[in-house]
Amino acid sequence: QKTAYEISLGLVGSEMCIRDRINNFNANKKANYMSKDISLEKDKLRLLWKEKRKKLSLNSSNEHKKYFIKNFKKAIGIFENKIIAGYNPINHEVDCLNLLNFASKQGSKIALPYVKKNKIIEFREWRNTEPLARDNLGILSPSSEKIVIPDVIIIPLLCFDLNGTRLGMGQGIYDRSLPFFELSDKYGLAFSAQETNKLITEQHDFLIDGVITEKNFLSFERKKN
């Protein structure tokens, strides 16, 4: 038989265990609420920046294209024998194909993203004379299956801050995919007016190495592993 002291120890232990469970439950509940609040805040920002980007895109000119090329050259340096991946622009994203065509003429191989069924990107080599087919997101992508590892990846965005945080469309495709390309330089492509104050970040948000705009090339000098 247990003594009264042993019984009391057991009761105290049980109470502590219950308190720990309650504390853990409350902490998880708070974390979930915070995560929901951040997601809602990001959704509001997306609506705002989609409209801003649309206006910027509609008001852009051929002069902007020249300045984007100028700062693209600053970002890349030597083009010859590099593999440069970009994207096929949709929803008023900055025209990346113009940069890729320039890179091709300078001796780079170029590539576009193909979104697989698991919502992870693979980059496929592409020549601008080759046909495109829709991927699993319905975006026109290379039909060839020549997969490459880019030296440089150009990434679309809604807005960015100077810490290297970008706000995307909300599906998390680049955030999930970019960690697989540790040694690639990862640059956003945006109008300078898409820069904003420090963005809210979540654990899964992937920081980029710099941003190419019509005004300059911003390098965040992030170290590679």
C-alpha positions in Angstrom: 0.0 0.0 0.0 1.1 3.6 -0.7 1.7 5.9 2.1 -0.1 9.2 2.4 3.1 11.0 1.3 3.4 8.9 -1.8 -0.2 9.5 -2.6 0.3 13.2 -2.2 3.3 13.1 -4.5 1.3 11.3 -7.1 -1.5 14.0 -6.9 1.0 16.8 -7.2 2.6 15.1 -10.2 -0.8 14.7 -11.8 -1.6 18.3 -11.2 1.7 19.4 -12.8 1.1 17.2 -15.8 -2.4 18.7 -16.2 -1.1 22.2 -15.9 1.6 21.5 -18.5 -1.0 20.1 -20.9 -3.2 23.2 -20.4 -0.2 25.5 -20.9 0.8 23.7 -24.0 -2.7 23.8 -25.3 -3.0 27.5 -24.6 0.4 28.1 -26.3 -0.6 26.2 -29.4 -3.9 28.0 -29.5 -2.2 31.3 -29.3 0.3 30.3 -32.0 -2.6 29.3 -34.2 -4.4 32.6 -33.7 -1.2 34.5 -34.4 -0.6 32.5 -37.6 -4.2 33.2 -38.7 -3.8 36.9 -37.9 -0.6 37.0 -40.0 -2.2 35.1 -42.9 -5.2 37.6 -42.9 -2.8 40.5 -42.8 -0.8 39.1 -45.7 -4.0 38.6 -47.7 -4.9 42.3 -47.2 -1.5 43.3 -48.4 -1.8 41.1 -51.4 -5.0 42.8 -52.5 -3.3 46.2 -52.0 -0.1 45.3 -53.9 -1.9 43.5 -56.8 -3.6 46.8 -57.6 -0.4 48.8 -57.1 1.6 46.5 -59.4 -1.1 46.6 -62.0 -1.0 50.4 -62.1 2.8 50.3 -62.3 2.8 47.8 -65.1 0.2 49.7 -67.1 2.2 52.9 -66.8 5.5 51.4 -67.7 7.3 52.2 -70.9 10.0 51.0 -73.2 12.4 53.2 -71.3 11.7 51.1 -68.2 12.7 48.0 -70.2 16.1 49.5 -71.0 16.7 50.4 -67.3 15.7 46.9 -66.2 18.3 45.4 -68.7 21.0 47.8 -67.4 20.4 46.7 -63.8 20.0 43.0 -64.8 23.6 43.3 -66.3 24.8 44.6 -62.9 23.2 41.7 -61.1 24.5 39.0 -63.4 28.0 40.3 -64.4 29.3 37.7 -66.8 26.5 36.0 -68.9 28.5 33.5 -70.9 28.0 29.9 -69.9 25.6 30.7 -67.1 22.1 29.2 -66.7 19.6 31.9 -65.9 16.0 31.0 -65.0 13.2 33.4 -65.1 9.4 33.2 -65.3 6.6 33.7 -67.8 4.9 36.8 -66.5 1.2 36.8 -65.6 -1.1 39.2 -63.6 1.0 42.3 -64.4 4.3 40.9 -63.2 7.4 42.6 -64.6 8.3 41.2 -68.0 11.1 38.7 -67.4 11.1 37.3 -70.9 12.8 40.5 -72.1 15.7 39.8 -69.7 15.9 36.2 -70.7 16.1 37.0 -74.4 18.9 39.4 -73.6 20.7 36.8 -71.5 20.4 34.3 -74.4 22.0 36.7 -76.8 24.9 37.2 -74.3 25.7 33.5 -74.2 23.5 32.2 -71.3 21.3 29.2 -71.3 17.8 30.2 -70.2 15.2 28.3 -68.3 11.6 28.6 -67.1 9.8 27.1 -64.1 7.5 24.1 -64.5 5.3 23.5 -61.4 4.9 19.8 -60.7 1.9 18.1 -59.2 3.4 18.3 -55.7 3.5 22.1 -56.2 7.4 22.2 -56.4 9.2 23.9 -59.2 11.7 22.3 -61.5 13.5 24.5 -64.0 13.5 23.4 -67.7 15.9 24.7 -70.3 14.1 26.7 -73.0 14.8 28.5 -76.3 12.4 31.3 -77.1 11.5 29.6 -80.4 10.3 26.5 -78.6 6.6 25.9 -77.9 5.2 26.2 -74.4 2.6 24.0 -72.7 0.6 24.6 -69.5 1.9 23.2 -66.3 -0.1 22.0 -63.3 -0.9 25.7 -62.4 -2.0 26.5 -65.9 1.0 28.6 -66.6 2.8 28.3 -70.0 6.0 26.4 -69.4 8.6 24.5 -71.5 7.2 21.2 -72.9 10.8 19.9 -73.1 11.9 18.0 -70.0 15.5 19.0 -70.0 15.9 19.9 -66.3 18.6 22.3 -65.2 20.1 23.8 -62.0 20.3 27.5 -62.6 23.1 29.8 -61.6 20.6 32.6 -61.2 16.9 32.4 -60.5 14.7 35.5 -61.3 11.6 35.6 -59.1 8.3 37.5 -59.4 6.8 39.3 -56.4 4.1 41.7 -55.2 6.4 43.7 -52.9 9.7 43.3 -51.0 11.6 44.8 -48.2 15.4 45.5 -47.7 15.8 42.4 -45.5 15.1 40.2 -48.6 11.6 39.3 -47.6 9.2 39.1 -50.6 5.4 38.9 -50.7 4.2 36.4 -53.3 0.8 35.3 -54.5 0.1 33.2 -51.4 0.5 29.6 -52.7 4.0 29.2 -51.2 5.4 27.6 -54.4 8.6 29.6 -54.4 9.0 29.4 -50.6 8.8 25.6 -50.9 11.0 25.3 -54.0 13.8 27.7 -53.5 15.5 25.8 -50.6 16.3 23.0 -53.2 18.5 25.5 -55.0 21.0 26.4 -52.3 23.8 27.5 -54.6 21.7 29.6 -57.0 21.6 33.4 -56.7 17.9 34.3 -56.2 16.8 37.8 -57.3 13.4 39.3 -57.3 12.3 41.4 -60.3 10.1 44.4 -59.5 9.4 48.1 -60.0 11.3 50.2 -57.4 7.9 51.4 -56.1 7.2 47.8 -55.0 9.6 48.3 -52.1 7.9 48.6 -48.8 8.7 48.8 -45.1 9.6 45.6 -43.2 7.2 42.8 -44.1 5.6 40.4 -41.7 7.5 37.1 -41.9 6.6 33.5 -41.1 8.9 30.6 -40.6 8.4 29.2 -44.1 9.1 32.6 -45.8 12.3 32.2 -48.0 14.6 35.3 -48.1 16.0 36.3 -51.5 19.5 37.6 -52.3 18.6 40.8 -54.0 16.1 42.6 -56.3 16.4 44.0 -59.8 14.4 47.2 -60.4 14.3 49.8 -63.1 16.2 52.2 -60.8 19.0 49.9 -59.4 20.1 46.5 -58.4 19.7 45.9 -54.7 22.0 43.2 -53.3 21.3 41.7 -49.8 24.6 39.8 -49.9 23.1 36.6 -48.4 25.7 33.9 -47.7 25.4 30.6 -49.5 25.8 27.3 -47.7 
